[in-house]
Every structure is written in C-alpha cells, then in structure tokens.
C-alpha cells in the first residue's frame, strides 16, 4: 500500500504536463511488483545541496531526470539573474562519460539559454578540472558539470560552480538552494532553448588548459632527466582519456602505458568491480556545517560508494569492514549511522504503529540497555523528546508482549543507540554505530576556557590543505587540540584507536570480532612513527601549556609535538614555508582587555615572522579580524558550536606584494 502523500505526488506527475515516456515508466512501476522502487522514487524531492544534485537516474521527484535537472537549472538561473543585474550572464557546461550525461547536459544548456544566459557548451565529454578552468578562461559567472564521480553506473550528478571556478560556497549555496526550492511547478521551468545563446567549445579551450597545466611544472629539468619513467595510466572508462595522455606527453614523459581495457569511455564501467549488494548497506555519517566535502573525501579514501552530500551529513554505501574503518579513521565524522527503516508517520498512533512493525529483537537483546535520540524538523510533531518517548514505548511494549520482559533505558551509556530522524513527517530509524560522539577521541584530559571540538579542529586542518610534512605552528595553542590532531594526521594514527573498546557496533548482534581485530591491526600497522614533521605550539598562558602537555602526553604524542610558554609576538616560523594557524578569542566567552589590539598583533606577527607561510585565522569576530591588516585570499564559513565563524587564509609572500587590504 503506497502512502497517500506519495500517491498524491505520483498522481501529479501522471496528470501534469510531463512527457508521455515519463508517464509510461511510472505506470510500468505501478503495474508491477515494484512498490518499494516507486515509493523511493517519489517519497521526497531530490535535494539540491551545497555541491548540487546527485542520485539514481529514473522517473520521480527523487531521481535524476529532465524535470529535477530543469528545476535545479531554473533555480540557478534565477539566482544568477538576481546576482548580476544588467550583465550578460555566461555559463560553461561540461559532462562526463556516464549514461545520459550528454542528454542531461543538453537539458541544462536549454534551460540556461531559455533564460537569456549565454552558454558555452563543450562539444564532447571533458574532465571536471577543465570545466573549472573554462569558467575562468571565458569569464563565466557560473558553470555546471554533469558527473557523479565514483558512484555506480545507475547514478548521475549535477555539480554547480561559481565564477572563481570552485564549487559554490556560502552565501551562494544557501541562496541557490532557496531559489531551487521555490520552483513549485514545472510550469516555472523554461525548457524551450534559444539556440542563438548556445556556443559549442572544444579545441581552443583544450589548448589553453593544456598550456596552463604544462606551465605549472616546477621541475622541468627533472622530468627531462627522468623522461623514460614508466607511467601506467587508466581513465577507468571516464573523461581523463581526453586530456591526461596529452599532458603527460607535453610534459615530456615518453614511457606512458594506457590500460586499453579501460581506455574507452563507457558509462556502464564494464571492468569495474563492485561489492555484492548482499554484503553492503546504506550508511549516514554526520558532521559539522562546512565539513561535508572533507568527510566525503575521507569516506571515499576508505572505499565508500554512492557518496551523496547532505546538510551536515554524508550518505554512502559500504560493508561491515568499511563501517568499522569509518569509525576508526574518519576525523571529521561525529557519528556513523546505519539506517534500517524509513516510513511516514501522520500522527502519534501512526508513529507507534510504524515503530512496532520493526522486529526489535534483531537489534536489541532483552538484557541490553538502549536509548533513543530523535531529531525533528518541519513536522507536525513539535518535540523530539516526545517522539523519543513514543518510540521507546513501542519498543518496550513489543518486548513485553513477546517475552514478558523488557530491555532497560540508559540515556548516558546505553548498549544500543537508536537514532530517529524525522523531516516533514518522514522518519528514518538508524542504528548508531559510533556509540558516543566520535569527537570524543579519548585523549583529552584538560581544556582551556573555550576549547575546539576535535572534529572541528581536524576539519580546519584538512581545509587548510596542509601537506602533513611541512611545519605546522599554532602560536595560540590553548590546550593543544590543533597540535594533537595535526600529529595524528602526520603520523597516520587513526583517532578511533584511543577508544577502540567503546564503539556502538560492538554491542550489535552481528558484531564480527575477528574482522574488527583485523581492522585494528591494519590501523596500527599503518602508523608512521618515524615521520619527521615540525609541529610546534605556544601560548602566553602557562596553565594552557600545562594542559596541552598533559593532553599530548596522554595521547602518546609527546615525541612528535613541541610546546612552550611564549607571547604570540615572539613566535617564529621554521624553514622557508609551512602553515601557521590560530584560533584567537572571539569576545564571546573570553574577553581580553583589547581584542582589536590582539588581532593587530596577530597580523603584525604573521607579516614579520612568518614570510613564506600560509596563515589561517579561525574566528567568530569579523570586526576584530579586520584589524589583522592583511588581505585574505580565502574565507571559509564554519560554526564553532552556535557561533558563526570564518576560517580566513592569508598568503604571506616573501618580499613585498602590493595590493589593497581587504576586510576579513
């Protein structure tokens, strides 16, 4: 039985001005035994997130198709028109080798052109970096590439870029999302193209891009000496085949072998291995605002598939090994959740009934304790505590009816944590694989007055692009969170090793002790104890340095990190280049006598003592940050708890570099 709300949306597609082929596919799903597929295709709208769209291809509001792409492009068009009034807006569009990518790219081009936007349309598939280059090369305001990166063949995606060639960030991301969400009917989408607004591009941009890449070489003489270095390259049926071999030849490499079996672009990726569906399952990793892309990269490095970015969350597909590894290795994850049921609850009785349909003996043993954590938004249920209580009642009542006994509730340290997320009355039940929040690494004994979360500190370090080899200096180190997280990265230490006996999945009925011990052994073997990296911290407050030393020693990192009592104005760089990073007081919880003077001192110290470094200031006080007196090259929006912050980057060139000072 299909939920009435979902059926209403299906009826809208069947009765509205949608094309006949789409309606025929919907009817085919309805007449078969595919109710679950039909429900999944319509139970929500495919979400336009900070990176754009990504999802399964097919009919329905939760799929990649002509109409979801049209809505996304119309919303982006509306925002561009509002953002650049009176200008001839220009966009560039590229696509990869995935199934339907050329057709999807053409739909996007048509909608842009119908909105009187000039479209530079790549004549054939091109890699994403060239799209980024083309935006800047052609002076475009925005761009779109149709790609879903490493996801399986059934998926496709829509990535939106801004005029700097990077994916859209704040405030544009939220504003574009608002415009997309404002498209309530396909009647609001302009699908009919204006061909005069579409211009094909290709060879000229290719040549400009190849020349630019070749010009980035910093050791051309070394390449000449090692020109016969054996290089094996595979594009894995993707777009890389269009340019990578050319640039390798242009750079001077003469011994390049291309894997012929994977050289032909093919959206079915015929030679790729994918784990069997029976061994994999859907997971959700939660994180902090602004760290979604960083977390997605961490999960991809661990082997996650079907990665989809959300708001403070990343969805992915993995197996049990990946679930264990994600908890051990992900530095920017807060929790790893394993969803197992999704439903719509119209009212209290319906919520109780739906929760009761779950066979809870599969997840909780009678002698175990459990707890429910609920998050409710835009629903008729107003209070998350009430939702948790009602869910708990349904679980307990089921055990009583079947066994005469019931598991106990322990909100502090339960054996099994259940997460219930409800949005617009659609609820998802998930097992919490992490147990306690992953930001609680287990190494921190003492803190200063306003400590950073370990997850936030790790995310900031990763956002800086620090190579984990050059010096990392924190001259306002407090209790040493940046320093500790930096040492863990530089020496390839999994942060979860500190709490290896305390993960939620260890209490699950299907916990695989042997597999987990393998994962632990692999993590221990991966450490790099002999890595030589300068990680140095200082602070003017002796009590903070004492706390930092205790934390670093408790983490077993005392051989890798140096700390001392020192005023920031006396801090010095090490070597020619590195990263200097500070998290100064914001004036929220710490109130120095003169905050502006402190920020000026930070800027003066950077200029005088850290030439050649990349400097970063993480602050929640934009007014005080103006007194740093340096030009920012990047501003990344983040939150420290409830405080809206910015991670400000300053490139400290040696010698003089003229240019106006920009406010932070």
Buried (B, 14 or more C-beta within 10 A) or exposed (E): EBBEBBBEBBEBBEEEEBEEEBBEBBEEBBEEEEEEBBBBBBBBBBBBBBBBBBBBBBBBBBBBBBBBBBBBBBBBBBBBBEBBEEEEBBBBBBBBBBBBBBEBBBBBBBBBBBBBBBBBBBEEBBBBBBBBBBBBBBEBBBBBBBBBBBBBBBBBBBBBBBBEBEBBBBEBBBBBBEBBEEBEEBEEBBBEBBEEBBBEBEEEBBEBBBEEBBEEEEEEEEEEEEEEEEEEBBBBBBBBBBBBBBBBEBBBBEEBEBEEEBBEBBBEBEEEEEBEEEEBBBBBBBBBBBBBBBBBBBBBEBBBBBBBBBEBBBBBBBBBBBBBBBBBBBBBBBBBBBBBEBBBBEEEEBBBEBBBEBEBBEBBBBEBBBBBBBBBEEBEBEEBEBBBBBBBEBBBBBBEEEEEEBBEBBEEEBBBBBBBBBEEBBBBBBBBBBBBBBBBBBBBEBBBEBBBBBBBBBBBBBBBEBEBEBBBBBBBBBBBBBBBBBBBBBBBBBBBBBBBEBBBBBBBEEBBEEBBEEBBEEBEEEBEEEEEBBBBBBBBBEEBBBBBBBBBBBBBBBEBBBBBEBEBEEBBBBEEBBBBBBBBBBBEEEEEEEBBEBBBBBBBBBBEBBBBBBBBBBBBBBEBBBBBBBBBEBBBBBBBEEBEBBBBBBBBEEEEEEEEEEEB
